[in-house]
């Protein structure tokens, strides 16, 4: 199936998931405006939002299974398996966030139903960011996503920590957007095009990367570094992750990372494919710093939520390492690890919401001691997520790290590969104590997790995510095959400027 993106109807079809989700976001906004702020009304908007996400997933499946391809000179969005795979992970993250939030918002007395509208608009921005073939579309998607997540981070208006999280995220995010936009301007100045393929044509024509092009690339890496919380652009992440409502933290740790890494992968393999040395060196430094700093600082954290925040910085380093080879295997391992990290983190933050209240900041190793004796299923799920984040064999996290290592060693990036292995060993120093606490330590009286319950939607979501972490760890083919096809399509699209555009 070919779609002429130069035609208005063709553009609508190419953006069908985004269009469907935007329409449902407007519908949810109208429902919000006509209802009172009660628990029933909040859940109603939540179910409308869930229906919109499922409809967008159906539209995505129609494009994917129909093997939609774009032709036309004015292409600004991409139609390939890499976009579909990234969009699928984003929609999974958003669906899980809505299901985890249905009971959580009621329990924490955050009954303003605009929450779900913001989740939908944030997801629309993520989808645009992941599918952009033009830097202006990329920037617009980034801003739509960012503005929605800024507000979500400060959604608990009764919490000073949530307000602090929103303010810090907004201020740092504004800097990141400025760097990214300036990088886009410099690349446009040297190439005369905002198109990723147009920039590739211009940058490929020269012997070396022009100075303005190198500066533009540097600013782009800084902007993306802020968004994925890579060291040294990570300073906002611990406080924001800790202060935001826990389902929002899970959304930031998964959906935002997936969209940003998908976009960064496409930019590097398309616009800068002819000059890999220009981005591999700084990316190596960012990856190593993120892996080392994230894991070392996480060792000293007692709060589980803050520990997972520093853990996310380390995982950003693993994903940056996956990009280093610039090969099919590197791109495929990026998609696999994004899915593994998304499933594991959604389950981990969902379980964290069971273990405390008021933002779960008080959930520490001491507070979860003896959890297995009182809530064995929660203890088992938490242990599996910790093992997957560690990269223990038999979990999906292990398969993701194994693919990254194969890509690094195959391309000769031995330093990054060794650091990844050593950093993973260090991470055992804060993942394994969680398992030891729930199974090997006596419970304190009046533990905060005694009376906390979650609704059926959240329980099913967590159980399904944990089951997939185990199943895909033992049988990874259902995830690896689409990832490999996505990587192949990414490089086919990236090299498309050397072929006729109409095909």
C-alpha positions as CSV (number, residue, x, y, z in Angstrom):
1,X,0.0,0.0,0.0
2,X,1.5,3.3,-1.1
3,X,0.4,6.7,0.3
4,X,1.0,10.0,-1.6
5,X,1.9,12.3,1.3
6,X,1.9,15.2,-1.1
7,X,-1.9,14.9,-1.3
8,X,-4.0,16.1,1.7
9,X,-5.8,12.9,2.0
10,X,-2.6,10.9,1.8
11,X,-1.1,13.0,4.6
12,X,-4.2,12.3,6.8
13,X,-3.7,8.6,6.2
14,X,0.0,8.8,7.0
15,X,-0.9,10.5,10.3
16,X,-4.0,8.4,11.0
17,X,-2.9,7.3,14.5
18,X,-2.1,10.9,15.5
19,X,-5.3,12.2,13.9
20,X,-7.5,9.6,15.7
21,X,-5.8,10.2,19.0
22,X,-6.1,14.0,18.6
23,X,-9.9,13.7,17.9
24,X,-10.3,11.6,21.0
25,X,-8.3,14.1,23.1
26,X,-10.7,16.8,22.0
27,X,-13.6,14.5,22.8
28,X,-12.2,13.8,26.3
29,X,-11.7,17.6,26.8
30,X,-15.4,18.2,25.9
31,X,-16.5,15.5,28.3
32,X,-14.3,17.0,31.0
33,X,-15.8,20.5,30.5
34,X,-19.4,19.2,30.8
35,X,-18.9,17.0,33.9
36,X,-18.3,17.6,37.6
37,X,-15.0,16.8,39.3
38,X,-16.0,13.6,41.0
39,X,-14.4,10.2,41.0
40,X,-17.0,8.8,38.6
41,X,-16.4,11.7,36.1
42,X,-12.6,11.2,36.3
43,X,-12.9,7.5,35.6
44,X,-15.3,8.3,32.7
45,X,-12.8,10.5,31.0
46,X,-10.2,7.8,31.7
47,X,-12.2,5.2,29.9
48,X,-12.8,7.6,26.9
49,X,-9.0,8.2,26.8
50,X,-8.4,4.5,26.9
51,X,-10.8,4.0,23.9
52,X,-8.9,6.7,22.0
53,X,-5.6,5.0,22.6
54,X,-7.0,1.6,21.5
55,X,-8.4,3.3,18.4
56,X,-5.0,4.8,17.6
57,X,-3.4,1.4,18.1
58,X,-5.9,0.0,15.6
59,X,-5.0,2.7,13.1
60,X,-1.4,2.0,13.6
61,X,-2.0,-1.7,13.1
62,X,-3.8,-0.9,9.8
63,X,-0.8,1.0,8.6
64,X,1.7,-1.6,9.8
65,X,-0.1,-4.7,8.5
66,X,-0.9,-2.9,5.2
67,X,2.8,-2.3,4.8
68,X,2.1,1.4,4.1
69,X,4.9,3.3,2.3
70,X,5.1,7.0,1.4
71,X,5.9,8.6,-1.9
72,X,5.9,12.3,-2.8
73,X,8.3,15.2,-2.7
74,X,6.8,16.9,0.3
75,X,7.2,14.0,2.7
76,X,7.4,15.2,6.3
77,X,6.5,12.0,8.1
78,X,7.9,8.6,7.6
79,X,6.0,5.4,6.9
80,X,8.3,2.5,7.8
81,X,8.4,-0.4,10.3
82,X,10.8,1.6,12.6
83,X,8.2,4.3,13.1
84,X,5.4,1.7,13.6
85,X,7.5,-0.2,16.2
86,X,8.4,2.9,18.2
87,X,4.8,4.1,18.0
88,X,3.6,0.8,19.3
89,X,5.8,1.0,22.3
90,X,4.6,4.6,23.0
91,X,1.0,3.5,22.8
92,X,1.6,0.6,25.1
93,X,3.2,3.0,27.6
94,X,0.2,5.4,27.3
95,X,-2.4,2.6,27.7
96,X,-0.6,1.3,30.8
97,X,-0.4,4.8,32.3
98,X,-4.2,5.3,31.9
99,X,-5.0,1.9,33.4
100,X,-2.6,2.5,36.3
101,X,-4.1,6.0,36.9
102,X,-7.8,5.0,37.2
103,X,-7.6,4.0,40.8
104,X,-4.5,5.9,41.7
105,X,-6.0,9.4,41.1
106,X,-9.0,8.6,43.2
107,X,-6.9,7.3,46.0
108,X,-4.7,10.3,46.0
109,X,-7.7,12.7,45.6
110,X,-6.5,14.1,42.3
111,X,-9.9,14.1,40.6
112,X,-9.3,16.8,37.9
113,X,-10.1,14.7,34.7
114,X,-7.9,16.9,32.5
115,X,-5.1,14.5,33.6
116,X,-6.2,12.0,30.9
117,X,-6.5,14.8,28.2
118,X,-2.9,15.7,28.9
119,X,-1.8,12.1,28.6
120,X,-3.5,11.9,25.2
121,X,-1.9,15.1,23.9
122,X,1.5,14.1,25.3
123,X,1.1,10.8,23.4
124,X,0.3,12.6,20.2
125,X,3.5,14.7,20.6
126,X,5.5,11.5,21.2
127,X,4.0,9.9,18.0
128,X,4.9,13.0,15.9
129,X,8.4,13.0,17.4
130,X,9.0,9.3,16.6
131,X,7.6,9.6,13.1
132,X,9.1,12.9,12.0
133,X,11.1,13.0,8.7
134,X,11.4,16.8,9.0
135,X,13.1,18.8,11.8
136,X,10.2,21.2,12.2
137,X,7.7,18.3,12.7
138,X,10.3,16.9,15.1
139,X,10.4,20.1,17.1
140,X,6.6,20.5,17.1
141,X,6.2,16.9,18.4
142,X,8.8,17.5,21.1
143,X,7.0,20.7,22.3
144,X,3.5,19.1,22.3
145,X,4.9,16.2,24.3
146,X,6.9,18.4,26.7
147,X,4.2,20.9,27.6
148,X,1.8,18.1,28.4
149,X,4.3,16.3,30.6
150,X,5.3,19.5,32.4
151,X,1.8,19.9,33.6
152,X,1.4,16.2,34.5
153,X,4.6,16.4,36.6
154,X,2.9,19.0,38.8
155,X,-0.5,17.5,38.7
156,X,-0.7,16.9,42.5
157,X,-1.5,20.4,43.5
158,X,-1.6,19.6,47.2
159,X,2.1,18.5,47.1
160,X,5.0,20.9,47.2
161,X,7.2,18.2,45.8
162,X,5.0,17.9,42.7
163,X,5.1,21.7,42.2
164,X,8.9,21.6,42.5
165,X,9.0,18.8,39.9
166,X,6.9,20.7,37.4
167,X,9.0,23.9,37.9
168,X,12.3,22.2,37.5
169,X,11.2,20.1,34.5
170,X,9.8,23.2,32.8
171,X,12.9,25.4,33.3
172,X,15.3,22.6,32.2
173,X,13.0,21.6,29.4
174,X,13.0,25.1,28.1
175,X,16.8,25.1,27.9
176,X,16.7,21.7,26.1
177,X,14.2,23.0,23.6
178,X,16.3,26.1,22.9
179,X,19.4,24.0,22.3
180,X,17.5,21.7,20.0
181,X,16.0,24.5,18.0
182,X,19.3,26.3,17.6
183,X,20.8,23.0,16.4
184,X,18.0,22.7,13.8
185,X,18.7,26.3,12.7
186,X,22.4,25.7,12.2
187,X,21.7,22.5,10.2
188,X,19.2,24.4,8.1
189,X,21.8,27.1,7.5
190,X,24.4,24.7,6.2
191,X,22.1,22.4,4.3
192,X,19.2,24.7,3.2
193,X,16.6,22.1,4.2
194,X,14.8,21.1,7.4
195,X,14.1,17.6,5.9
196,X,16.2,14.9,7.4
197,X,16.8,13.5,3.9
198,X,17.4,17.0,2.5
199,X,20.0,17.6,5.2
200,X,21.6,14.2,4.4
201,X,22.0,15.2,0.7
202,X,23.8,18.4,1.5
203,X,26.0,17.0,4.3
204,X,26.9,14.0,2.2
205,X,28.1,16.1,-0.7
206,X,31.1,17.5,1.2
207,X,34.4,15.8,2.1
208,X,33.9,16.5,5.8
209,X,31.2,17.8,8.1
210,X,31.1,21.6,7.9
211,X,31.7,23.5,11.1
212,X,28.1,24.8,11.3
213,X,26.9,21.3,10.7
214,X,29.1,19.9,13.6
215,X,27.8,22.7,15.9
216,X,24.2,21.9,14.9
217,X,24.8,18.2,15.6
218,X,26.3,19.2,19.0
219,X,23.3,21.3,20.0
220,X,21.0,18.5,18.9
221,X,22.8,16.0,21.1
222,X,22.6,18.4,24.0
223,X,18.8,18.9,23.5
224,X,18.2,15.1,23.2
225,X,20.5,14.5,26.2
226,X,18.3,16.7,28.4
227,X,15.2,14.9,27.2
228,X,16.5,11.4,27.9
229,X,18.3,12.4,31.2
230,X,21.8,11.5,30.0
231,X,24.7,12.7,32.2
232,X,25.7,15.6,32.4
233,X,22.2,16.8,31.5
234,X,20.4,14.6,34.1
235,X,20.2,17.1,37.0
236,X,16.4,17.4,36.7
237,X,15.5,13.7,36.6
238,X,15.8,12.6,40.3
239,X,13.7,15.4,41.7
240,X,11.1,15.4,38.9
241,X,10.7,11.6,39.0
242,X,10.4,11.7,42.8
243,X,7.9,14.6,42.9
244,X,5.6,13.6,40.1
245,X,2.6,11.3,40.6
246,X,3.9,7.7,40.2
247,X,2.0,6.8,37.0
248,X,3.3,10.1,35.5
249,X,6.8,9.1,36.5
250,X,6.4,5.8,34.7
251,X,5.0,7.6,31.6
252,X,8.1,9.9,31.6
253,X,10.5,7.1,32.1
254,X,9.0,5.1,29.2
255,X,7.0,7.1,26.6
256,X,9.3,10.2,26.6
257,X,12.4,8.0,26.4
258,X,11.0,5.9,23.5
259,X,10.0,8.9,21.5
260,X,13.3,10.7,22.1
261,X,15.5,7.7,21.3
262,X,13.5,6.8,18.2
263,X,13.8,10.4,16.9
264,X,17.5,10.6,17.8
265,X,18.2,7.2,16.0
266,X,16.5,8.5,12.9
267,X,18.4,11.8,12.9
268,X,21.8,10.2,13.3
269,X,21.2,7.4,10.7
270,X,19.7,9.7,8.2
271,X,21.1,13.2,8.3
272,X,24.5,12.3,9.7
273,X,25.0,8.8,8.2
274,X,27.9,10.0,6.1
275,X,29.8,11.3,9.1
276,X,29.5,8.7,11.9
277,X,32.7,9.7,13.6
278,X,31.2,13.2,14.3
279,X,28.5,11.8,16.6
280,X,30.0,8.5,17.8
281,X,32.7,10.1,19.9
282,X,30.4,12.5,21.9
283,X,27.8,9.7,22.1
284,X,30.4,7.4,23.6
285,X,31.2,9.9,26.3
286,X,27.6,10.5,27.1
287,X,26.9,6.8,27.3
288,X,29.8,6.0,29.6
289,X,29.1,8.9,31.9
290,X,25.4,8.0,32.1
291,X,26.1,4.3,32.9
292,X,28.8,5.1,35.5
293,X,27.2,8.1,37.3
294,X,23.6,6.6,37.2
295,X,24.6,3.3,38.7
296,X,27.1,4.7,41.3
297,X,24.7,7.3,42.6
298,X,21.8,4.8,42.7
299,X,23.8,2.7,45.2
300,X,23.4,5.3,47.9
301,X,19.6,5.8,47.5
302,X,17.2,4.5,50.1
303,X,14.0,5.7,48.5
304,X,12.9,3.2,45.8
305,X,11.4,5.9,43.6
306,X,14.6,8.0,43.7
307,X,16.7,4.8,43.1
308,X,14.6,4.1,40.0
309,X,15.2,7.6,38.9
310,X,18.9,7.2,38.9
311,X,18.4,3.8,37.4
312,X,16.7,5.4,34.5
313,X,19.8,7.6,33.9
314,X,21.9,4.4,33.7
315,X,19.5,2.9,31.3
316,X,19.7,6.0,29.1
317,X,23.4,5.2,29.0
318,X,22.7,1.7,27.8
319,X,20.4,3.0,25.1
320,X,23.0,5.6,24.0
321,X,25.5,2.7,23.8
322,X,23.1,0.8,21.5
323,X,23.2,3.7,19.0
324,X,27.0,3.8,18.8
325,X,27.4,1.1,16.1
326,X,25.1,2.8,13.6
327,X,24.2,-0.6,12.2
328,X,21.1,-2.6,11.6
329,X,21.8,-4.6,14.8
330,X,22.4,-1.4,16.8
331,X,19.0,0.0,15.7
332,X,17.3,-3.3,16.3
333,X,18.8,-3.6,19.8
334,X,17.6,0.0,20.5
335,X,14.0,-1.0,19.8
336,X,14.2,-4.3,21.7
337,X,15.7,-2.5,24.8
338,X,13.2,0.3,24.6
339,X,10.4,-2.3,24.8
340,X,12.1,-4.3,27.5
341,X,12.7,-1.1,29.6
342,X,9.2,0.1,29.0
343,X,7.5,-3.1,30.1
344,X,9.7,-3.5,33.2
345,X,9.5,0.2,34.3
346,X,5.7,0.3,33.9
347,X,5.4,-2.8,36.1
348,X,8.0,-1.4,38.6
349,X,6.3,2.0,39.0
350,X,2.9,0.3,39.1
351,X,4.0,-1.9,41.9
352,X,5.6,1.1,43.6
353,X,2.1,2.7,43.8
354,X,0.9,-0.3,45.8
355,X,3.6,0.1,48.4
356,X,2.9,3.6,49.6
357,X,0.9,6.8,49.2
358,X,1.4,10.6,48.9
359,X,3.8,10.2,46.0
360,X,5.5,7.0,47.3
361,X,8.5,9.0,48.5
362,X,8.5,7.2,51.8
363,X,8.8,3.7,50.2
364,X,12.3,2.6,51.2
365,X,14.1,-0.7,51.7
366,X,13.1,-0.6,55.3
367,X,9.4,-0.1,54.6
368,X,9.2,-3.1,52.2
369,X,11.0,-5.5,54.5
370,X,9.0,-8.7,54.8
371,X,6.7,-7.9,51.9
372,X,6.7,-11.5,50.7
373,X,5.0,-12.7,53.9
374,X,2.0,-10.2,53.6
375,X,1.7,-9.7,49.8
376,X,3.5,-12.5,48.0
377,X,2.3,-11.6,44.5
378,X,3.5,-8.0,44.8
379,X,6.8,-9.2,46.2
380,X,7.2,-11.6,43.3
381,X,6.4,-9.0,40.7
382,X,8.8,-6.5,42.2
383,X,11.6,-9.1,42.3
384,X,11.1,-9.9,38.6
385,X,11.2,-6.3,37.6
386,X,14.4,-5.8,39.6
387,X,16.0,-8.8,37.9
388,X,15.0,-7.6,34.5
389,X,16.4,-4.1,35.1
390,X,19.6,-5.8,36.3
391,X,19.7,-7.9,33.1
392,X,19.4,-11.3,34.8
393,X,19.2,-14.3,32.4
394,X,15.6,-15.4,31.8
395,X,14.2,-11.9,31.7
396,X,13.5,-9.6,28.8
397,X,16.1,-7.1,30.2
398,X,18.8,-9.6,29.7
399,X,17.9,-10.1,26.0
400,X,18.0,-6.4,25.5
401,X,21.4,-6.0,27.0
402,X,22.7,-9.0,25.1
403,X,21.7,-7.5,21.8
404,X,23.3,-4.2,22.7
405,X,26.5,-6.0,23.5
406,X,26.4,-7.9,20.2
407,X,26.1,-4.7,18.3
408,X,28.9,-3.0,20.3
409,X,31.4,-5.8,20.0
410,X,30.5,-6.4,16.3
411,X,31.3,-2.8,15.5
412,X,34.5,-2.7,17.6
413,X,33.2,-0.5,20.4
414,X,34.9,-2.5,23.1
415,X,35.3,0.3,25.7
416,X,31.6,1.0,25.8
417,X,30.8,-2.8,25.9
418,X,33.2,-3.3,28.9
419,X,31.7,-0.3,30.7
420,X,28.2,-1.7,30.1
421,X,29.0,-5.0,31.6
422,X,30.8,-3.5,34.6
423,X,28.0,-1.0,35.2
424,X,25.4,-3.8,35.1
425,X,27.4,-5.6,37.7
426,X,27.5,-2.5,39.9
427,X,23.7,-2.2,39.5
428,X,23.3,-5.5,41.3
429,X,24.3,-3.5,44.4
430,X,20.9,-1.7,44.5
431,X,18.6,-4.1,42.6
432,X,19.3,-7.2,44.7
433,X,18.9,-5.5,48.1
434,X,15.3,-4.9,47.1
435,X,14.7,-8.7,46.6
436,X,16.6,-9.4,49.8
437,X,14.5,-6.9,51.8
438,X,11.1,-8.4,50.6
439,X,12.2,-12.0,51.2
440,X,14.9,-12.1,53.8
441,X,14.1,-9.3,56.3
442,X,11.3,-9.3,58.9
443,X,8.5,-6.9,58.4
444,X,8.0,-3.9,60.7
445,X,4.7,-3.4,62.4
446,X,2.3,-1.1,60.6
447,X,4.1,-1.3,57.3
448,X,2.7,1.3,54.8
449,X,1.8,-1.4,52.3
450,X,-0.7,-3.2,54.5
451,X,-3.9,-1.4,53.6
452,X,-3.2,-0.2,50.1
453,X,-5.1,-1.8,47.2
454,X,-5.2,-1.1,43.5
455,X,-8.1,-1.5,41.2
456,X,-8.6,-4.4,38.7
457,X,-7.4,-2.4,35.7
458,X,-4.0,-1.6,37.4
459,X,-3.6,-5.1,38.7
460,X,-4.2,-6.7,35.3
461,X,-1.8,-4.2,33.7
462,X,1.0,-4.9,36.2
463,X,0.4,-8.7,35.9
464,X,0.5,-8.6,32.1
465,X,3.7,-6.5,32.0
466,X,5.4,-8.8,34.5
467,X,4.3,-11.9,32.5
468,X,5.6,-10.3,29.2
469,X,9.0,-9.6,30.9
470,X,9.3,-13.3,31.7
471,X,7.8,-14.6,28.5
472,X,9.9,-12.4,26.2
473,X,13.0,-13.2,28.2
474,X,12.5,-16.9,27.5
475,X,11.1,-16.5,24.0
476,X,12.2,-13.2,22.5
477,X,11.4,-13.9,18.9
478,X,8.1,-12.0,18.9
479,X,9.9,-8.9,19.9
480,X,13.2,-9.4,17.9
481,X,11.7,-10.1,14.5
482,X,9.7,-6.8,14.3
483,X,12.7,-4.9,15.7
484,X,15.0,-6.3,13.0
485,X,12.4,-5.5,10.3
486,X,12.1,-2.0,11.8
487,X,15.9,-1.5,11.7
488,X,16.1,-2.7,8.1
489,X,13.3,-0.2,7.1
490,X,15.1,2.6,8.9
491,X,18.2,2.2,6.8
492,X,16.1,1.7,3.7
493,X,14.4,5.0,4.4
494,X,17.6,6.7,5.3
495,X,19.2,5.8,2.0
496,X,16.0,6.6,0.1
497,X,17.4,10.0,-1.1
498,X,19.7,8.1,-3.4
499,X,16.7,6.4,-5.0
500,X,13.7,7.9,-6.9
501,X,11.2,9.3,-4.4
502,X,8.2,8.1,-6.4
503,X,8.1,4.4,-6.2
